[in-house]
Amino acid sequence: IQELSTLENSLTEPYEMKEINVNTFCEATMDKVKEFVQPEVSTVVNAAKLQIKTNPEQLERILIHLLKNAAEYTESGKIFLDFKKRGAHTHQFIISDTGTGIPVEKQENLFKPFTEIKDLTEGDGLGLPICALIATKMNGSLTLDTSYTKGSRFVLELHT
């Protein structure tokens, strides 16, 4: 709760930006969550060998949270981490899975604090709201692609 409050109060203070190789970064990030992925699930990274300027620590934090969620809700199939360049200064990191998906009635409150998808969970309900705030602070947004019906798909869009 303290972190959520601190983030909300510091939205105008920019994060330090560094150059990263998107492919190397995405591969390394996916490697960090493989221990949480079921043996019947394969992981796929589709990211170009481009350099972008971002805050790697916060980007990794968001992606790891989303990938761990995907691993938790995907018992078989695939988890994807895709990177798309959408313009000169717009990039998307897209996390998709073939898991259980998010029930329609839960989608609206997904980014509100203290909302959990599962009834019995160890989470605190702050993960996605904190990720969304970090995305905002990174000059971007985090959204759920509700048109995707094969599981869940989250889109992190950053403007650099």
N, C-alpha and C positions, 0 to 999 in steps of 0.2 A: 504494500500500500504506500509505504514511504517512497519507494522508487517511482511509482506512478505519479505521485504528487511532485516529486523533484523533476521528473521529465516534463510534466505539464508546465511547471514554472520556468523551465529553461529552454522552451521551444525556440526562442529567438537567438540563443547562443549556438552558432554553427559548430558542427563537428569538424575536426581536422581531416583534411582530404589527402589521399595518397594515390599514386598510380598503381593499378594492379593488372595482371594478365587474367582476363575473365576465365579462360579455360582452366588454367592452373588453379585458380582460386576455387572454382566450382568443383573440380575434381577433388581437391584437398578437403573441401567442406563436406562433400558426400562421403569421403573416406571416414570422417569423424563420426558419422552416424551409422555406419554399416553394422556396428556391434548391436544396434537396437533393431535391425531389420530381420524379419523372420527368414529362415533358410529357403522357403518357397517363394520369396520375393526377390526380384532382380532390380538393380538400380541402374538408371541410365542418365548420363550427363550429356547434354547437347549444348555446347558453348563454344563460340568462336575464339580464336586466339587473338583477341583484341585487347588493347590497353584502354582502361577507363579510369577516371578519377572518382574516388569514393572514400568513405570511411570503412576500411576493411573489417575492423573489430565489430562495428554495429551491423554491417551487412551480414557478416558471419553469424552474429547472434540471432538475427531474424531468420536467416535460412536454416540454421540448425534447429531452431524451435519448430519451424514449419516441417522440416524433414523428419524430426522426431515424432511429431504428431502423425505424419503420414505413415511412419513405421508402426506406430501404435495401433492405427486403425486399418492396416493392410496386412491380411493374413496370407494372401497369395496374390500373384500378379506382378505389378511393377510400380516403382516410384521414379518419377522423372524430375530432373532439374534442368530446365531449359533457359537459355539466355537469348533475348531478341533485341536487336537494335531497332528502335521505332522512329528514329529521327536523329538529327545531328547531336542533340543533347538529351534524348530520351531513351532509356534502357529498361527492359523488363526482365525480371527473374521470375520464372513460372514454375511452381511446384505442383505437380499433378500426381495422383495415385489412383489405383484401381481398388481402393478400399471400400468401406461401408458407406462413405459419403456422409453428408451432414443433413439431418432431417430438415425439411422446409421450415417447420415451426421454430427451429433453433437458429436459422440463418440470420434473421433480423437482429438478434442480440449478440451475435458472435463476437463483436469487437467491444462490447460493453464489459466493464469490470465485473468479476465474480460470476461469469457465465461459464458453466461447464457443459460439455456435450454428454458425457457419460454420467449416469447416476452415481456410480461408485468409482470415484477417481481420486488419484493422489494429488492432482493439480490444485492450484489455488485460484484458478479462474482469472489470473492476471496476465498470462502469457500472450495471448493475442492482442489484448488492449495495449500492453507495453510495446509489442512489436509494431502495432499501428502508430503509436506515438513516436517511436524511433523513426519509422518511415517518414512521418510528417516532418520531423526534425531534420531528416536527410533530404528534404525538398522532394518528397515523393508521397506515395500512397500504398496501402496494402488493402486488397479487396479479395472477396471470394467470387469466383466466376460461377454464377448460378446457372449458366447455360450448360455447364459441363455435367454430364449425368453418369459417367463411368466410375465415379468415386468423388474425390474432392480436387479442386484446382484453386490455388491461391496465386494472385499476381501482385508482385512487388514492382511498382513502377517508380523509377528514379529519374529526376531531371538534373542534369549536371551543367 
